Amino acid sequence: MESRIDKTIERHDKGYNCAQAVACTYCDLLGYDEDMVFHMTEGFGAGMGGMDATCGALSGAVTLAGLKNSGGMECSPRTKGSTYKISKEMTKRFQETCGALACRDLKGIDTDRPAHPCEECIKDAARIVEELLFSETE
């Protein structure tokens, strides 16, 4: 697969929130409609709507993990554990790369010193998605 990292930034520049920018860029590879995924991830932007919680870019990546790995209701709970494992690895890599998980910390709300700007969080989450969900060695 050719990298789509630049496409995530194009979507963000058009007004998609961080979760939407990541999830919508790759959803077609999993057979999902972009408009539906756009709706589904809207509440994850700005650290789940208020900058206090998990970065939207990471939330978008974890959404893709579920969309790709879940076997659906008929397979639950058989795929849940493996989806959690992928999500945990995404979170670990994001933390290591970006230095935080919460939007508030990444934006430096309490310190007036941003740790990692949105654009970089989006790019890093997209890299993680490509490595874990769409790598050539899969």
Secondary structure as UniProt FT lines:
FT   HELIX           5..13
FT   TURN            14..15
FT   HELIX           18..26
FT   HELIX           27..30
FT   HELIX           34..41
FT   HELIX           42..44
FT   HELIX           45..49
FT   HELIX           56..69
FT   TURN            73..79
FT   HELIX           80..98
FT   HELIX           103..107
FT   TURN            108..111
FT   HELIX           118..133
FT   TURN            136..137
//
